[in-house]
Amino acid sequence: MVEHTNLHSLLEITDVEGRNAALRRAFSTFTAYVDVTNDEVSALTVLLNLTYPKKLVDDLLDKKLAKKTLGNDKHIDACVSEVKWLHTHNLKYPDIRVSKQRLIAQHPPKHPTVLSSANCVQTFGWSHDAAKVNQAKLFTYHFKWKGGIYCLATILLQPPKQWKAAFQALGMPTAKFQNLCGRVIGFLPADDIPHSVDKYSTQVHMPYRDGYLALTPVASHALQAELQQAATKKLGRFTHIEFTRPAAVSELAASLGGRVRALHYPPPTLPKNTGLSQFRLSMVQKGKPVINHKQLSQSQFLSALEGLLSLGSTLALKQRRQQKVACYKRIRSTLTVWLAPLVEWRLDVKESSHSVNELESIRGTIEYQFLTCSDDSICELLTPLLSVLNSVLSRLATSQKYAFHQRLMPALKSCINWQLVRLSKSSDMPKSALAPEKNQRYLYLKGIRVFDAQALSNPYCVGLPSLTAVWGMMHNFQRRLNERLGSQLRMSSFAWFINRYSAVPGKKLPELGMHGAKEDQFRRPGIVDGRYCDLEFDLVIHIDGYEEDLSRLDKQQGLVMSSFPASFAGGVMHPPELKFAVRWCELFHCETALFSLLKRLPSSGKWIMPTEHSMDTLDDLLQLLKQNASLCPVMSGFMLLGSPTRRAQALESLHCYAEPTIGVVECSSAIDIRLKGQSHFFRKAFWMLDVKENSILMTGI
């Protein structure tokens, strides 16, 4: 994913202060692993000298100090004792109150549509006593050697002769070296999973077999380290999570000064300021544009145009094809949003014939032609729209060079034509209304408001709340409803539309509680940084059940509203104000009747859709996000670390440590879904929980 620095090149730096800074950075976890092949003695020298505070070491290549350190049994013993706190997954992230436990687990199985530690090279992190963070560096810092990624602890499990020679070159006798290797082997088993759950560890209830399973989510050091390296190289969009005591969290957090980076991709919703036909009409009458011209100055659109112009400089044919396809997708996505206000207005006019007479005041404008022409003749507007597009580009300083460009005209013409052809097909309604299916209902929740929901859905992603949080809220709704109805209904899947989304600044003050070693002190715990959001969404829930239970549901819709949960993703959830939406909770037997409402949702919102993109590495994910602005990373479930088993202090009879995964969703506009039609929506928009022996993931139905 990133280029590796060679230690030999750093050794040639003559300025000692500059060389020290370069060496510290090269061995840090947040940079690409430094290649130490054939420089084992120098690498060991640096690692030994890094075990002292920075102010005590004038030169990291001081072999005299390294030899003295290696001969100091007390100091080396302190360093070796920290090996027993190496981990593959950090139990102390983000809550440093978890203590006296570490987790070493093998990679979970790979899954094609999510990222986990299975997609990374196994590396070890460290978390223990903050005062010993420097001593831990000797065996924790990773490097590249002979094509593999190692730390000194993994090297000594089966020590190569080059490293044995390096230790001997710095004064360690063979007998002491063998003793050192034996102690490291004893402290670093292949697996080390706690037998009890710490009282400060999070536990999540998830369905498993015929009951429930308690899961403790744990952050993967390998995946987190790769994210920091990608952030250092500016390979994506990142934000940071702050820790006031980073050395107590992990060596990784300490090396970053407590500012741990996470992917930052909030859903691209738009301000809801174009909802009324009268508002749009008044804008055109005043000579103002209805089309969303701001989209044409977006960096994603301009980079796509530049990408088409630079196709000739890419040598490989496959790369040229991939870049061309990616550019076309970005241009189409931008032009969809550009035309969305007009498309939404046109669809409103088609469904309310009285609006046509009100348009006489704007006769002669491109808006009038777009609104009043038939589906068969709408493609004739290609040339006028292309002219408008190029005129806008010519007026913007950042896009002037792309206006009327000979090599871009065919691409822009093709993308606009693609939009018009979709409109002309009028696929938003099925040819014939289908009979309602038995043993199912659709519950439509409209305008649901959530405040202070967790936008940090897992340790790696900030943006959308977790998909499992939506499922958890739905499952809670199901349990409450069945308890009131005395039924066995099953809410099996959902479709999620986000109307509005906004980030909430600031940190949350923890609630007061009993703390201290004996839990006899009434005070607040330390502040743990997070990211929060307010959002408004619509949710369509598919309900299965026996017909008698469904009939009871039809007659007791008041109980449905009273069963509505009050929490979502750690935030507070409310139905809409009644003056805005009296019928906020409706049951539907017929998909056609439901879709007739869903197709009228505003273009400012986004449907959160399942995708079929496969990812093998973090680089693949970042490339996908770069090529398609409508994609967002999201927490999409868990990969289990080992088999569920009984553990002390677990909330269920079975407990398992699990790793949160990174999935990808597509944020599709309401116009897109409307034009693709009813059958596409009910086949592609719904999410379900897929529970297997080694994974619990949100997938499309």
C-alpha positions as CSV (number, residue, x, y, z in Angstrom):
1,M,0.0,0.0,0.0
2,V,2.9,2.4,0.8
3,E,6.5,2.5,0.0
4,H,8.9,1.2,2.7
5,T,11.9,3.3,3.9
6,N,15.3,1.6,3.9
7,L,17.2,1.9,7.1
8,H,20.5,2.1,5.2
9,S,19.5,5.4,3.6
10,L,18.7,6.8,7.0
11,L,22.1,5.8,8.4
12,E,23.7,8.1,5.8
13,I,22.1,11.2,7.3
14,T,25.0,13.2,8.8
15,D,23.1,15.6,11.0
16,V,22.6,13.7,14.3
17,E,19.5,15.5,15.4
18,G,17.9,15.1,12.0
19,R,18.9,11.5,11.9
20,N,17.4,10.8,15.3
21,A,14.1,12.3,14.2
22,A,14.1,10.3,11.0
23,L,14.9,7.0,12.9
24,R,12.2,7.6,15.5
25,R,9.6,8.3,12.8
26,A,10.8,5.3,10.7
27,F,10.3,2.8,13.6
28,S,7.0,4.4,14.7
29,T,3.8,2.4,14.1
30,F,2.1,5.2,12.1
31,T,4.6,5.1,9.3
32,A,5.5,2.5,6.7
33,Y,7.7,-0.3,8.1
34,V,11.4,0.5,7.7
35,D,13.4,-2.2,5.9
36,V,16.3,-3.4,8.1
37,T,17.6,-6.2,5.9
38,N,21.4,-6.5,6.1
39,D,21.4,-3.7,8.8
40,E,20.4,-5.9,11.8
41,V,23.1,-4.5,14.2
42,S,22.1,-0.9,13.5
43,A,18.4,-1.8,13.9
44,L,19.1,-3.5,17.2
45,T,21.1,-0.5,18.4
46,V,18.3,1.9,17.6
47,L,15.7,-0.3,19.3
48,L,17.8,-0.6,22.4
49,N,18.4,3.1,22.6
50,L,14.7,3.8,22.1
51,T,13.9,2.2,25.4
52,Y,15.1,5.4,27.2
53,P,13.3,8.8,27.3
54,K,14.2,11.0,24.4
55,K,16.1,13.5,26.5
56,L,18.5,10.9,27.8
57,V,19.7,9.8,24.3
58,D,21.9,12.1,22.2
59,D,22.4,9.6,19.3
60,L,20.2,6.6,18.6
61,L,23.1,5.0,16.8
62,D,25.3,5.1,19.9
63,K,26.6,1.5,20.1
64,K,28.3,2.1,23.4
65,L,25.0,3.0,25.0
66,A,23.3,0.0,23.3
67,K,26.0,-2.4,24.6
68,K,25.6,-1.0,28.1
69,T,21.8,-1.4,27.8
70,L,22.1,-5.0,26.6
71,G,24.4,-5.8,29.5
72,N,22.0,-4.2,32.1
73,D,20.1,-7.3,33.2
74,K,17.6,-5.3,35.2
75,H,16.7,-3.0,32.3
76,I,16.4,-6.0,29.8
77,D,14.3,-7.9,32.3
78,A,11.9,-4.9,32.5
79,C,11.7,-4.8,28.6
80,V,11.2,-8.6,28.4
81,S,8.4,-8.5,31.0
82,E,6.4,-6.2,28.7
83,V,6.2,-8.9,26.0
84,K,3.5,-10.5,28.1
85,W,1.4,-7.4,27.3
86,L,1.7,-7.7,23.5
87,H,-1.7,-8.2,21.8
88,T,-3.3,-8.6,18.5
89,H,-6.5,-6.8,19.7
90,N,-6.5,-4.1,22.3
91,L,-8.8,-4.7,25.2
92,K,-7.9,-1.2,26.7
93,Y,-9.1,0.7,23.6
94,P,-10.9,3.1,24.3
95,D,-11.4,2.4,28.0
96,I,-8.1,2.3,29.9
97,R,-9.8,1.0,33.0
98,V,-9.8,-2.5,31.6
99,S,-6.7,-4.1,33.3
100,K,-4.7,-7.3,33.8
101,Q,-5.9,-8.8,30.5
102,R,-4.5,-9.1,27.0
103,L,-5.9,-10.8,23.8
104,I,-3.9,-12.7,21.2
105,A,-6.1,-14.3,18.6
106,Q,-5.6,-15.8,15.2
107,H,-6.9,-14.0,12.1
108,P,-10.7,-14.6,11.6
109,P,-11.7,-15.9,8.1
110,K,-11.6,-13.5,5.3
111,H,-14.9,-12.2,4.0
112,P,-15.1,-10.6,0.5
113,T,-17.2,-7.6,1.3
114,V,-15.8,-6.4,4.6
115,L,-12.3,-5.5,6.0
116,S,-10.9,-7.0,9.2
117,S,-7.6,-8.1,10.5
118,A,-7.9,-11.0,8.2
119,N,-7.0,-8.6,5.4
120,C,-3.8,-7.4,7.2
121,V,-0.4,-8.9,8.1
122,Q,-0.5,-10.0,11.7
123,T,1.3,-7.5,13.9
124,F,1.3,-6.9,17.7
125,G,0.5,-3.8,19.7
126,W,1.2,-3.1,23.3
127,S,-1.0,-1.8,26.2
128,H,-0.2,-2.0,29.9
129,D,1.4,0.5,32.3
130,A,1.9,3.9,30.8
131,A,5.1,4.4,32.7
132,K,6.7,1.5,30.8
133,V,5.8,2.6,27.3
134,N,9.5,3.2,26.4
135,Q,10.7,-0.2,27.7
136,A,8.0,-1.9,25.6
137,K,9.4,-0.4,22.4
138,L,12.3,-2.9,22.2
139,F,10.0,-5.8,21.4
140,T,7.0,-3.9,20.0
141,Y,8.3,-1.7,17.2
142,H,7.8,-3.5,13.8
143,F,10.0,-3.4,10.8
144,K,10.5,-5.1,7.4
145,W,13.1,-7.8,7.2
146,K,13.7,-10.1,4.2
147,G,10.2,-9.3,2.8
148,G,8.2,-10.0,6.0
149,I,6.9,-7.8,8.8
150,Y,8.4,-8.6,12.2
151,C,9.0,-7.2,15.6
152,L,11.9,-8.3,17.8
153,A,9.5,-10.5,19.8
154,T,8.4,-12.5,16.7
155,I,12.0,-12.6,15.4
156,L,13.2,-14.3,18.6
157,L,10.5,-17.1,18.4
158,Q,12.7,-18.7,15.8
159,P,15.8,-16.6,15.8
160,P,17.7,-16.4,12.4
161,K,21.5,-16.4,12.5
162,Q,21.7,-12.8,11.4
163,W,19.9,-11.6,14.5
164,K,21.8,-13.9,16.8
165,A,25.0,-12.4,15.4
166,A,23.6,-8.9,15.9
167,F,23.0,-9.6,19.7
168,Q,26.5,-11.1,20.0
169,A,28.0,-8.1,18.2
170,L,26.6,-5.9,20.9
171,G,28.0,-8.1,23.7
172,M,25.4,-10.7,24.6
173,P,26.8,-14.2,25.2
174,T,25.1,-17.2,23.4
175,A,23.8,-18.6,26.7
176,K,22.1,-15.3,27.6
177,F,20.7,-15.0,24.1
178,Q,19.1,-18.5,24.3
179,N,17.7,-17.6,27.7
180,L,16.2,-14.4,26.3
181,C,14.6,-16.3,23.4
182,G,13.1,-18.8,25.8
183,R,11.5,-16.1,27.9
184,V,10.1,-14.3,24.9
185,I,8.6,-17.6,23.7
186,G,7.0,-18.2,27.1
187,F,5.4,-14.7,27.1
188,L,4.1,-14.9,23.5
189,P,1.8,-17.9,22.9
190,A,-0.1,-18.4,19.7
191,D,-3.4,-17.7,21.5
192,D,-4.2,-15.9,24.8
193,I,-7.9,-15.2,25.4
194,P,-9.1,-14.0,28.8
195,H,-11.2,-16.5,30.9
196,S,-13.3,-13.7,32.3
197,V,-14.8,-10.5,31.0
198,D,-13.5,-7.3,32.6
199,K,-16.3,-5.2,34.3
200,Y,-15.3,-2.2,32.1
201,S,-15.4,-4.2,28.8
202,T,-18.4,-3.5,26.6
203,Q,-20.8,-6.4,26.0
204,V,-23.3,-6.5,23.1
205,H,-26.2,-8.9,22.9
206,M,-26.5,-10.6,19.5
207,P,-28.6,-13.5,18.3
208,Y,-26.8,-16.8,18.0
209,R,-28.3,-20.2,17.3
210,D,-31.5,-20.4,19.4
211,G,-30.6,-17.7,21.9
212,Y,-28.3,-14.8,22.4
213,L,-24.6,-14.3,22.6
214,A,-22.6,-11.7,24.5
215,L,-20.0,-10.0,22.3
216,T,-17.1,-7.8,23.4
217,P,-15.9,-5.7,20.5
218,V,-12.2,-5.3,20.4
219,A,-10.0,-3.2,18.0
220,S,-7.5,-4.9,15.8
221,H,-4.0,-3.5,16.2
222,A,-3.0,-4.5,12.6
223,L,-6.0,-2.8,10.9
224,Q,-5.7,0.3,13.2
225,A,-1.9,0.6,12.4
226,E,-2.6,0.3,8.6
227,L,-5.2,3.1,8.9
228,Q,-2.6,5.3,10.7
229,Q,-0.1,4.7,7.9
230,A,-2.7,5.5,5.2
231,A,-3.6,8.7,7.1
232,T,0.1,9.7,7.3
233,K,0.3,9.3,3.5
234,K,-3.0,11.2,3.0
235,L,-4.6,8.4,1.1
236,G,-8.2,9.1,2.3
237,R,-10.3,11.4,4.4
238,F,-9.6,11.1,8.1
239,T,-10.5,12.7,11.4
240,H,-8.9,12.0,14.8
241,I,-10.0,10.7,18.2
242,E,-8.2,12.3,21.2
243,F,-6.9,10.5,24.3
244,T,-5.7,12.5,27.3
245,R,-3.6,9.5,28.6
246,P,-2.4,7.9,25.3
247,A,0.4,5.8,26.8
248,A,-2.2,4.1,29.0
249,V,-4.2,3.2,25.9
250,S,-1.5,1.7,23.7
251,E,1.9,2.2,22.3
252,L,0.2,3.1,19.0
253,A,-1.8,5.9,20.7
254,A,1.3,7.1,22.5
255,S,3.3,7.4,19.3
256,L,0.6,9.5,17.8
257,G,0.4,11.9,20.8
258,G,-3.1,10.6,21.6
259,R,-4.5,11.6,18.2
260,V,-5.6,8.3,16.7
261,R,-7.0,8.7,13.1
262,A,-10.2,7.2,11.8
263,L,-11.9,7.2,8.4
264,H,-14.2,10.2,8.1
265,Y,-17.0,9.8,5.5
266,P,-20.4,11.2,6.7
267,P,-23.4,10.6,4.4
268,P,-23.6,13.2,1.6
269,T,-27.0,14.5,2.4
270,L,-28.0,18.0,1.1
271,P,-29.7,20.9,2.7
272,K,-33.5,20.5,2.4
273,N,-34.2,23.9,0.8
274,T,-36.0,22.9,-2.4
275,G,-39.1,21.1,-1.3
276,L,-41.9,23.2,-2.9
277,S,-42.8,23.8,-6.5
278,Q,-43.8,27.3,-5.7
279,F,-40.4,28.1,-4.3
280,R,-38.7,26.8,-7.4
281,L,-41.1,28.7,-9.7
282,S,-40.4,31.9,-7.9
283,M,-36.7,31.3,-8.3
284,V,-37.0,30.9,-12.1
285,Q,-39.2,34.0,-12.3
286,K,-36.5,36.0,-10.6
287,G,-33.9,34.7,-13.1
288,K,-32.2,32.4,-10.5
289,P,-31.2,28.9,-11.4
290,V,-33.0,25.9,-10.0
291,I,-30.4,23.5,-11.2
292,N,-27.8,22.8,-8.5
293,H,-24.8,24.6,-10.1
294,K,-22.7,24.3,-6.9
295,Q,-22.1,20.7,-7.7
296,L,-20.0,21.6,-10.8
297,S,-17.3,23.2,-8.6
298,Q,-16.9,20.1,-6.4
299,S,-13.4,18.6,-6.4
300,Q,-14.8,15.1,-7.1
301,F,-16.3,16.4,-10.4
302,L,-13.3,18.4,-11.4
303,S,-10.9,15.6,-10.7
304,A,-13.0,13.3,-12.9
305,L,-12.8,15.7,-15.8
306,E,-9.1,16.0,-15.3
307,G,-8.8,12.2,-15.1
308,L,-10.5,11.9,-18.6
309,L,-8.0,14.4,-20.0
310,S,-5.0,12.5,-18.5
311,L,-6.0,9.1,-19.8
312,G,-3.2,9.1,-22.4
313,S,-0.5,9.4,-19.7
314,T,-1.4,6.1,-18.1
315,L,0.5,3.4,-19.8
316,A,-1.4,0.2,-19.0
317,L,-4.5,-0.5,-21.0
318,K,-6.3,-2.0,-17.9
319,Q,-5.5,1.1,-15.9
320,R,-6.8,3.4,-18.6
321,R,-10.1,1.4,-18.7
322,Q,-10.5,1.5,-14.9
323,Q,-9.8,5.2,-14.7
324,K,-12.2,6.0,-17.5
325,V,-15.0,3.9,-15.9
326,A,-14.3,5.6,-12.5
327,C,-14.4,9.1,-14.1
328,Y,-17.7,8.4,-15.9
329,K,-19.3,7.2,-12.7
330,R,-18.2,10.3,-10.8
331,I,-19.5,12.6,-13.6
332,R,-22.8,10.8,-13.8
333,S,-23.2,11.0,-10.0
334,T,-22.5,14.7,-10.0
335,L,-24.8,15.4,-12.9
336,T,-27.5,13.4,-11.1
337,V,-27.3,15.8,-8.2
338,W,-27.0,18.7,-10.6
339,L,-30.2,17.9,-12.3
340,A,-32.0,16.5,-9.2
341,P,-34.1,19.7,-8.4
342,L,-35.4,19.8,-12.0
343,V,-36.1,16.0,-12.0
344,E,-37.9,16.2,-8.7
345,W,-40.0,19.2,-10.0
346,R,-40.8,17.4,-13.2
347,L,-42.0,14.3,-11.4
348,D,-44.2,16.5,-9.1
349,V,-45.7,18.2,-12.1
350,K,-46.5,14.8,-13.8
351,E,-48.4,13.7,-10.7
352,S,-50.4,16.9,-10.2
353,S,-51.8,18.2,-13.5
354,H,-52.9,21.5,-12.0
355,S,-49.3,22.6,-11.7
356,V,-48.9,22.8,-15.5
357,N,-51.0,25.9,-15.8
358,E,-48.9,27.7,-13.2
359,L,-45.8,27.3,-15.4
360,E,-47.0,29.7,-18.1
361,S,-45.1,32.5,-16.5
362,I,-41.7,30.8,-17.2
363,R,-42.5,29.7,-20.8
364,G,-39.5,29.9,-23.0
365,T,-37.0,28.8,-20.3
366,I,-35.0,25.6,-20.2
367,E,-36.9,24.8,-17.0
368,Y,-40.3,25.0,-18.8
369,Q,-39.1,22.7,-21.6
370,F,-37.8,20.2,-19.1
371,L,-41.0,20.2,-17.0
372,T,-43.5,20.0,-19.8
373,C,-42.0,17.9,-22.6
374,S,-43.2,14.2,-22.9
375,D,-41.1,11.2,-21.9
376,D,-40.6,10.4,-25.6
377,S,-39.2,13.8,-26.4
378,I,-37.1,14.6,-23.3
379,C,-33.9,13.3,-25.0
380,E,-34.3,16.3,-27.4
381,L,-33.2,18.5,-24.5
382,L,-29.7,17.0,-24.6
383,T,-28.2,19.9,-26.6
384,P,-29.7,22.8,-24.5
385,L,-28.7,21.1,-21.3
386,L,-25.2,20.5,-22.6
387,S,-25.0,24.2,-23.5
388,V,-26.1,25.2,-19.9
389,L,-23.5,22.9,-18.4
390,N,-20.7,24.3,-20.4
391,S,-21.8,27.9,-19.8
392,V,-21.7,27.3,-16.1
393,L,-18.3,25.7,-16.3
394,S,-17.0,28.7,-18.3
395,R,-18.1,31.1,-15.5
396,L,-16.3,29.3,-12.7
397,A,-12.6,30.1,-12.2
398,T,-11.8,26.5,-11.2
399,S,-13.5,24.9,-14.2
400,Q,-13.0,27.4,-17.1
401,K,-10.5,25.2,-18.8
402,Y,-13.0,22.3,-19.0
403,A,-15.8,24.3,-20.7
404,F,-16.4,23.4,-24.3
405,H,-13.3,21.2,-24.2
406,Q,-13.1,19.1,-27.4
407,R,-12.1,15.9,-25.6
408,L,-14.6,16.3,-22.8
409,M,-17.7,17.1,-24.9
410,P,-18.4,13.5,-25.9
411,A,-18.2,12.3,-22.3
412,L,-20.4,15.1,-20.9
413,K,-22.9,14.5,-23.7
414,S,-23.0,10.8,-23.0
415,C,-23.5,11.3,-19.3
416,I,-26.4,13.8,-19.7
417,N,-28.0,11.6,-22.3
418,W,-27.8,8.7,-19.8
419,Q,-29.8,10.8,-17.4
420,L,-32.4,11.7,-20.0
421,V,-32.8,8.1,-21.2
422,R,-33.5,7.0,-17.6
423,L,-36.2,9.7,-17.3
424,S,-37.8,8.7,-20.6
425,K,-38.2,5.1,-19.5
426,S,-40.7,6.1,-16.8
427,S,-39.8,3.0,-14.8
428,D,-41.0,4.3,-11.4
429,M,-44.2,2.2,-11.5
430,P,-44.7,-1.4,-12.4
431,K,-46.8,-2.3,-15.5
432,S,-49.4,-4.0,-13.4
433,A,-50.1,-3.8,-9.7
434,L,-49.1,-7.0,-8.0
435,A,-51.4,-8.8,-5.5
436,P,-50.3,-8.4,-1.9
437,E,-48.2,-11.3,-0.6
438,K,-49.5,-13.3,2.3
439,N,-47.8,-13.6,5.7
440,Q,-46.0,-10.3,5.4
441,R,-46.4,-6.6,6.1
442,Y,-44.3,-3.5,5.7
443,L,-44.0,-1.0,8.5
444,Y,-43.1,2.5,7.4
445,L,-41.6,4.8,10.1
446,K,-41.5,8.4,8.8
447,G,-39.4,11.4,10.0
448,I,-37.7,9.6,13.0
449,R,-35.4,12.0,14.9
450,V,-32.3,10.9,16.8
451,F,-30.0,13.1,18.9
452,D,-26.4,12.4,20.0
453,A,-26.1,9.1,18.1
454,Q,-22.7,7.4,17.9
455,A,-21.1,8.5,14.6
456,L,-17.9,6.6,15.7
457,S,-19.5,3.3,14.8
458,N,-16.3,1.3,15.4
459,P,-12.7,2.3,16.1
460,Y,-12.0,2.8,12.4
461,C,-15.0,4.8,11.0
462,V,-16.7,8.1,11.7
463,G,-19.8,9.0,9.8
464,L,-22.9,6.8,9.5
465,P,-24.1,5.1,12.7
466,S,-23.6,1.3,12.7
467,L,-25.8,-0.9,10.6
468,T,-26.0,-3.3,13.5
469,A,-27.3,-0.4,15.6
470,V,-30.2,-0.1,13.2
471,W,-30.8,-3.8,13.4
472,G,-30.6,-3.7,17.2
473,M,-33.2,-1.0,17.4
474,M,-35.4,-2.9,15.1
475,H,-35.0,-6.1,17.1
476,N,-35.8,-4.2,20.3
477,F,-38.9,-2.9,18.6
478,Q,-39.8,-6.5,17.6
479,R,-39.5,-7.8,21.2
480,R,-41.5,-4.9,22.7
481,L,-44.3,-5.4,20.1
482,N,-44.5,-9.1,20.5
483,E,-44.7,-8.7,24.3
484,R,-47.7,-6.4,23.9
485,L,-49.5,-8.3,21.2
486,G,-48.7,-11.8,22.5
487,S,-47.5,-12.7,19.0
488,Q,-44.4,-14.2,17.3
489,L,-43.9,-11.6,14.6
490,R,-40.4,-11.3,13.1
491,M,-38.9,-8.0,11.8
492,S,-36.6,-9.6,9.3
493,S,-35.1,-6.8,7.2
494,F,-35.1,-3.0,6.8
495,A,-34.5,-0.2,4.2
496,W,-32.9,3.0,5.6
497,F,-33.4,6.5,4.2
498,I,-31.5,9.4,5.9
499,N,-33.3,12.7,5.4
500,R,-30.9,14.9,7.4
501,Y,-27.5,14.4,9.1
502,S,-25.4,16.8,11.1
503,A,-22.3,16.3,13.3
504,V,-22.5,17.2,16.9
505,P,-19.4,19.1,18.2
506,G,-17.8,18.6,21.7
507,K,-17.3,15.8,24.1
508,K,-19.8,14.1,26.4
509,L,-19.4,14.3,30.1
510,P,-19.6,10.8,31.6
511,E,-22.3,10.2,34.2
512,L,-21.5,10.0,37.9
513,G,-21.1,6.5,39.4
514,M,-19.2,4.5,42.1
515,H,-15.6,4.2,41.2
516,G,-12.2,3.5,42.8
517,A,-10.6,0.2,43.7
518,K,-13.4,-0.6,46.2
519,E,-16.1,1.2,44.2
520,D,-16.7,3.5,47.2
521,Q,-16.0,6.9,45.5
522,F,-18.9,8.8,43.9
523,R,-17.3,10.6,40.9
524,R,-17.1,10.7,37.1
525,P,-14.8,8.4,35.1
526,G,-12.4,9.9,32.7
527,I,-13.7,11.5,29.5
528,V,-13.5,9.1,26.5
529,D,-13.6,11.0,23.2
530,G,-16.2,10.1,20.6
531,R,-18.0,11.4,17.6
532,Y,-21.8,12.1,17.7
533,C,-24.4,13.1,15.2
534,D,-28.1,14.2,15.0
535,L,-30.1,12.7,12.2
536,E,-33.6,12.3,10.8
537,F,-34.5,9.2,8.9
538,D,-37.3,7.1,7.4
539,L,-37.2,3.3,8.0
540,V,-39.1,0.6,6.1
541,I,-39.3,-2.7,8.1
542,H,-40.3,-6.0,6.6
543,I,-42.4,-8.1,9.0
544,D,-43.0,-11.9,8.7
545,G,-45.4,-13.9,10.8
546,Y,-48.4,-16.1,10.9
547,E,-51.5,-14.6,9.3
548,E,-53.4,-14.6,12.6
549,D,-50.6,-12.6,14.3
550,L,-50.5,-10.2,11.3
551,S,-54.3,-9.8,11.5
552,R,-54.0,-8.9,15.2
553,L,-51.2,-6.4,14.2
554,D,-53.6,-4.8,11.6
555,K,-56.2,-4.2,14.3
556,Q,-53.8,-2.9,17.0
557,Q,-51.7,-0.2,15.2
558,G,-51.9,1.9,18.4
559,L,-49.7,-0.8,20.1
560,V,-47.2,-0.5,17.3
561,M,-46.6,3.2,18.1
562,S,-46.5,2.6,21.8
563,S,-43.9,-0.1,21.3
564,F,-41.5,2.2,19.5
565,P,-38.1,2.3,21.2
566,A,-36.6,5.4,22.7
567,S,-32.9,4.8,21.9
568,F,-30.8,4.3,18.8
569,A,-27.0,4.0,18.5
570,G,-26.5,5.4,22.0
571,G,-28.6,8.4,21.2
572,V,-32.2,9.5,22.1
573,M,-34.8,8.7,19.5
574,H,-38.2,10.4,19.0
575,P,-41.0,10.2,16.5
576,P,-41.7,13.4,14.5
577,E,-43.7,16.2,15.9
578,L,-47.4,15.4,15.2
579,K,-48.0,18.8,13.5
580,F,-45.5,17.7,10.8
581,A,-46.4,14.0,10.5
582,V,-49.5,12.6,12.1
583,R,-49.2,9.3,10.2
584,W,-45.6,8.6,11.0
585,C,-46.1,4.9,11.7
586,E,-48.1,3.0,8.9
587,L,-48.6,-0.6,8.0
588,F,-48.8,-1.7,4.3
589,H,-49.9,-4.9,2.8
590,C,-49.0,-3.9,-0.8
591,E,-45.6,-3.0,-2.1
592,T,-47.1,-0.7,-4.8
593,A,-49.0,1.4,-2.2
594,L,-45.8,1.7,-0.1
595,F,-43.6,2.6,-3.0
596,S,-46.1,5.3,-4.1
597,L,-45.1,7.1,-0.9
598,L,-41.4,6.3,-1.0
599,K,-40.9,7.6,-4.5
600,R,-41.9,11.1,-3.2
601,L,-39.0,11.3,-0.7
602,P,-36.9,14.5,-1.2
603,S,-33.8,14.4,-3.3
604,S,-31.8,16.0,-0.4
605,G,-31.8,12.6,1.4
606,K,-30.0,9.3,0.7
607,W,-31.0,5.7,0.7
608,I,-28.3,3.6,2.5
609,M,-28.0,0.7,0.0
610,P,-26.1,-2.6,0.2
611,T,-23.2,-3.0,-2.3
612,E,-21.4,-6.0,-3.8
613,H,-17.9,-4.4,-3.9
614,S,-15.2,-6.8,-2.8
615,M,-12.1,-5.7,-0.9
616,D,-8.9,-7.6,-0.2
617,T,-6.8,-4.8,1.4
618,L,-7.3,-1.4,2.9
619,D,-5.8,0.0,-0.3
620,D,-8.8,-1.5,-2.2
621,L,-11.2,0.2,0.1
622,L,-9.5,3.6,-0.2
623,Q,-9.4,3.3,-3.9
624,L,-13.2,2.5,-4.0
625,L,-13.9,5.5,-1.9
626,K,-11.8,7.7,-4.1
627,Q,-13.4,6.6,-7.3
628,N,-17.0,6.7,-6.1
629,A,-18.2,9.7,-4.0
630,S,-21.5,7.9,-3.2
631,L,-19.8,5.2,-1.2
632,C,-19.2,5.4,2.5
633,P,-17.4,3.1,5.0
634,V,-19.5,1.8,7.8
635,M,-19.5,-0.6,10.7
636,S,-21.3,-3.7,9.2
637,G,-21.0,-6.4,11.8
638,F,-18.5,-8.6,13.6
639,M,-16.0,-11.4,12.9
640,L,-15.8,-13.7,15.9
641,L,-12.4,-14.4,17.5
642,G,-12.6,-18.0,18.4
643,S,-15.6,-20.0,19.4
644,P,-18.3,-18.7,21.8
645,T,-17.7,-20.2,25.3
646,R,-18.7,-19.7,28.9
647,R,-16.8,-16.8,30.7
648,A,-17.0,-15.3,34.1
649,Q,-18.9,-12.0,34.3
650,A,-20.4,-12.5,30.8
651,L,-24.0,-11.2,30.4
652,E,-25.1,-14.4,28.6
653,S,-24.3,-18.1,28.9
654,L,-22.1,-17.8,25.9
655,H,-19.5,-15.1,25.3
656,C,-17.1,-14.3,22.5
657,Y,-14.6,-11.5,21.7
658,A,-15.3,-10.1,18.3
659,E,-13.7,-7.7,15.9
660,P,-15.8,-4.9,14.3
661,T,-15.6,-4.9,10.5
662,I,-15.5,-2.1,7.9
663,G,-18.1,-2.5,5.2
664,V,-19.2,-0.2,2.3
665,V,-22.6,1.2,1.6
666,E,-23.9,3.2,-1.3
667,C,-25.7,6.5,-0.6
668,S,-28.2,6.6,-3.4
669,S,-30.4,9.6,-4.1
670,A,-34.2,9.3,-3.9
671,I,-34.3,10.3,-7.6
672,D,-32.1,7.3,-8.5
673,I,-34.2,4.8,-6.6
674,R,-37.4,6.3,-8.0
675,L,-36.2,6.0,-11.6
676,K,-34.9,2.5,-11.1
677,G,-38.4,1.5,-10.1
678,Q,-40.3,-0.5,-7.5
679,S,-38.9,-4.0,-8.2
680,H,-35.3,-2.8,-8.0
681,F,-36.0,-1.1,-4.6
682,F,-37.6,-4.2,-3.0
683,R,-34.8,-6.4,-4.4
684,K,-31.8,-4.2,-3.6
685,A,-32.5,-1.8,-0.8
686,F,-33.1,-4.1,2.2
687,W,-30.6,-5.2,4.9
688,M,-30.7,-8.3,7.0
689,L,-28.5,-9.8,9.7
690,D,-26.6,-12.8,8.5
691,V,-25.5,-15.0,11.5
692,K,-22.9,-17.7,11.0
693,E,-20.6,-19.7,13.2
694,N,-17.7,-17.2,12.7
695,S,-19.3,-14.0,11.7
696,I,-22.4,-11.8,12.4
697,L,-22.7,-9.4,9.4
698,M,-25.3,-7.0,7.9
699,T,-25.9,-8.0,4.2
700,G,-28.4,-7.3,1.5
701,I,-31.3,-9.7,1.3
